[in-house]
Amino acid sequence: MVNGYYFCIFPHNMDIFTRSYIGKANTYLAKETYKKEYLTVVYGKNTIEERKSLWDGLLRIGPNISAPWCICGDFITHLLCTNRIGGQGVAAHETRDFQQVIEAPNLANMKATGRMYTWSNGHVWSTIERALCNDLWVFHHGYLTAQFKENCFSDHSPIHIEHHRPTGDARRPFRFLNIFADHEEFLQIVDTIWGTQIQGNAMFRVWQKLKLCKDPLKGLKNTHVDSLDRRVQEAREKLQIIQAQVTQCNGLDTGLAQ
């Protein structure tokens, strides 16, 4: 964001179409081979009343989007009361409209790295830039991260979302195995994590709790499932050795054959 203008840079292999402009939110359709996704770039207005057209616009277009959808930019308002340091505190009524808009179309904060406070005048630090996404974005692009860069040429942080799949050296994705559900510790693990208090809308809370389940279930896999795999492999190798011995003695050793 520079002097009230935002700049968007898209990959060269994407076709970009402008679909709507509502309440200072410009929505683009990005099409790649056999895929499409939506990006809404936001530049909010300064007062609660002026921002109502932005919220109304997002609520209108949300139900019509049936593809991965990312909403990012400068909302010029806070989602949480803890999103400002210095100056006046954030009142609850300032965040109410934003929170309702996120809950209605089931949006969540995209995974983020970099600067926590995305705007500053040297006296006040605020988180007013955000990258949000819908459930289809999480399903198809859960590996993507919004990077909030240093604000070198503006008082706003640039948002960088690098749109590529992880390379071969990335961490392998966690896969749920049905055998987990049969283990005596499974329900206890899930029940403990599901009792964790997490702030955010319903989809964001479920998403975070599922992420918290990963490490304990991986430990369950390493402790029990992997040892079972080893025992199966050892039994298979032992069977192969016995079968080879039976073949070599032409089946004359009845004890070995049994």
ZAVEX-375175 format. One line per 5 residues: number of its first residue (from 1); for each residue x negated, y, z of C-alpha. Coordinates in steps of 0.2 Angstrom, whole numbers, plus 5000, padded with zeros to 4 digits. Layout:
N
NUM> X Y Z ~ ...
//
This chain:
258
1> 5000 5000 5000 ~ 4992 5017 4994 ~ 5001 5033 4995 ~ 5018 5025 4996 ~ 5015 5013 4981
6> 5011 4995 4982 ~ 5001 4985 4970 ~ 5004 4966 4965 ~ 4991 4955 4957 ~ 4997 4939 4950
11> 4988 4924 4943 ~ 4985 4925 4924 ~ 4994 4909 4921 ~ 5011 4915 4928 ~ 5025 4923 4918
16> 5032 4937 4929 ~ 5050 4944 4927 ~ 5058 4957 4937 ~ 5075 4951 4943 ~ 5082 4964 4955
21> 5078 4980 4965 ~ 5088 4983 4980 ~ 5085 4994 4995 ~ 5066 4996 4990 ~ 5064 4978 4989
26> 5058 4972 4971 ~ 5061 4954 4968 ~ 5051 4945 4954 ~ 5053 4928 4946 ~ 5036 4919 4944
31> 5036 4905 4931 ~ 5023 4892 4929 ~ 5024 4876 4919 ~ 5040 4867 4925 ~ 5040 4878 4941
36> 5048 4894 4947 ~ 5047 4903 4963 ~ 5052 4921 4969 ~ 5043 4935 4977 ~ 5051 4950 4985
41> 5040 4964 4988 ~ 5046 4976 5002 ~ 5043 4994 5005 ~ 5054 4999 5020 ~ 5061 5016 5025
46> 5057 5025 5040 ~ 5074 5025 5050 ~ 5085 5011 5056 ~ 5100 5018 5046 ~ 5089 5020 5030
51> 5083 5002 5032 ~ 5101 4995 5032 ~ 5101 4995 5013 ~ 5086 4984 5013 ~ 5093 4971 5025
56> 5110 4971 5015 ~ 5100 4968 4999 ~ 5090 4953 5006 ~ 5106 4945 5013 ~ 5114 4947 4996
61> 5100 4939 4986 ~ 5095 4926 4998 ~ 5110 4914 4995 ~ 5107 4915 4976 ~ 5089 4909 4977
66> 5087 4890 4976 ~ 5068 4890 4974 ~ 5053 4894 4984 ~ 5054 4912 4990 ~ 5041 4923 4998
71> 5045 4940 5005 ~ 5031 4951 5009 ~ 5026 4969 5011 ~ 5028 4984 5022 ~ 5044 4983 5032
76> 5040 4999 5042 ~ 5048 4990 5057 ~ 5044 4977 5070 ~ 5050 4960 5072 ~ 5045 4958 5090
81> 5043 4970 5105 ~ 5025 4965 5107 ~ 5021 4971 5089 ~ 5014 4988 5094 ~ 5000 4994 5104
86> 4999 5012 5109 ~ 5012 5026 5108 ~ 5030 5022 5113 ~ 5035 5004 5116 ~ 5046 4995 5104
91> 5064 4995 5109 ~ 5075 4979 5107 ~ 5087 4988 5096 ~ 5073 4992 5084 ~ 5070 4974 5080
96> 5088 4967 5080 ~ 5092 4970 5062 ~ 5076 4962 5056 ~ 5078 4947 5067 ~ 5096 4944 5061
101> 5090 4945 5043 ~ 5077 4932 5046 ~ 5089 4920 5054 ~ 5103 4922 5041 ~ 5094 4914 5026
106> 5083 4903 5037 ~ 5067 4912 5034 ~ 5051 4910 5044 ~ 5034 4919 5045 ~ 5021 4911 5033
111> 5005 4905 5041 ~ 4994 4920 5043 ~ 4975 4924 5046 ~ 4966 4940 5048 ~ 4972 4956 5056
116> 4985 4954 5069 ~ 4990 4973 5068 ~ 4992 4978 5050 ~ 4993 4996 5052 ~ 4984 5009 5062
121> 4981 5028 5063 ~ 4967 5026 5076 ~ 4979 5028 5091 ~ 4993 5016 5087 ~ 4991 4998 5081
126> 5007 4990 5073 ~ 5012 4974 5065 ~ 5023 4980 5051 ~ 5017 4971 5036 ~ 5023 4953 5035
131> 5024 4938 5024 ~ 5040 4928 5026 ~ 5046 4912 5017 ~ 5061 4901 5015 ~ 5062 4882 5019
136> 5058 4877 5001 ~ 5042 4888 5001 ~ 5037 4878 5017 ~ 5041 4862 5008 ~ 5032 4865 4992
141> 5018 4877 4998 ~ 5016 4873 5016 ~ 4997 4874 5014 ~ 4997 4892 5008 ~ 4991 4906 5020
146> 4994 4924 5020 ~ 4978 4933 5023 ~ 4979 4951 5030 ~ 4963 4959 5025 ~ 4954 4974 5032
151> 4962 4990 5028 ~ 4947 4998 5019 ~ 4955 5010 5007 ~ 4972 5013 5016 ~ 4980 5013 5034
156> 4989 4997 5028 ~ 4981 4979 5027 ~ 4982 4971 5010 ~ 4991 4954 5010 ~ 4982 4941 5000
161> 4991 4924 4996 ~ 4979 4913 4986 ~ 4990 4902 4976 ~ 4981 4886 4973 ~ 4981 4868 4980
166> 4968 4862 4992 ~ 4953 4855 4985 ~ 4947 4837 4988 ~ 4938 4841 5003 ~ 4953 4848 5012
171> 4960 4840 5027 ~ 4971 4825 5023 ~ 4990 4829 5026 ~ 4998 4820 5041 ~ 5010 4806 5036
176> 5023 4799 5047 ~ 5023 4780 5048 ~ 5039 4770 5053 ~ 5028 4760 5065 ~ 5027 4776 5076
181> 5045 4775 5081 ~ 5043 4757 5087 ~ 5030 4762 5099 ~ 5035 4763 5118 ~ 5026 4780 5119
186> 5034 4788 5104 ~ 5050 4795 5112 ~ 5041 4801 5127 ~ 5029 4811 5116 ~ 5043 4819 5105
191> 5054 4823 5120 ~ 5039 4832 5129 ~ 5035 4842 5114 ~ 5053 4846 5110 ~ 5055 4854 5127
196> 5041 4867 5123 ~ 5047 4885 5123 ~ 5044 4893 5106 ~ 5050 4910 5100 ~ 5058 4913 5083
201> 5073 4907 5073 ~ 5079 4889 5072 ~ 5069 4884 5057 ~ 5053 4892 5063 ~ 5055 4883 5080
206> 5058 4866 5072 ~ 5043 4869 5060 ~ 5031 4873 5075 ~ 5037 4858 5086 ~ 5034 4846 5071
211> 5017 4853 5069 ~ 5014 4851 5088 ~ 5019 4832 5086 ~ 5005 4829 5074 ~ 4990 4828 5085
216> 4998 4816 5098 ~ 5005 4805 5084 ~ 4988 4805 5076 ~ 4981 4799 5093 ~ 4994 4785 5094
221> 4989 4780 5076 ~ 4970 4780 5081 ~ 4973 4770 5097 ~ 4986 4757 5092 ~ 4990 4757 5073
226> 4972 4758 5067 ~ 4968 4744 5079 ~ 4982 4733 5072 ~ 4976 4737 5054 ~ 4959 4730 5060
231> 4966 4715 5067 ~ 4976 4711 5051 ~ 4960 4714 5041 ~ 4950 4702 5052 ~ 4963 4689 5051
236> 4964 4691 5032 ~ 4945 4689 5031 ~ 4945 4674 5043 ~ 4959 4666 5032 ~ 4948 4668 5016
241> 4933 4660 5025 ~ 4944 4645 5030 ~ 4951 4643 5013 ~ 4934 4644 5005 ~ 4928 4630 5017
246> 4943 4619 5012 ~ 4940 4621 4994 ~ 4921 4616 4996 ~ 4926 4600 5006 ~ 4939 4596 4993
251> 4953 4595 5006 ~ 4945 4580 5015 ~ 4943 4589 5032 ~ 4961 4588 5038 ~ 4958 4597 5054
256> 4951 4612 5044 ~ 4965 4611 5032 ~ 4978 4612 5046
//
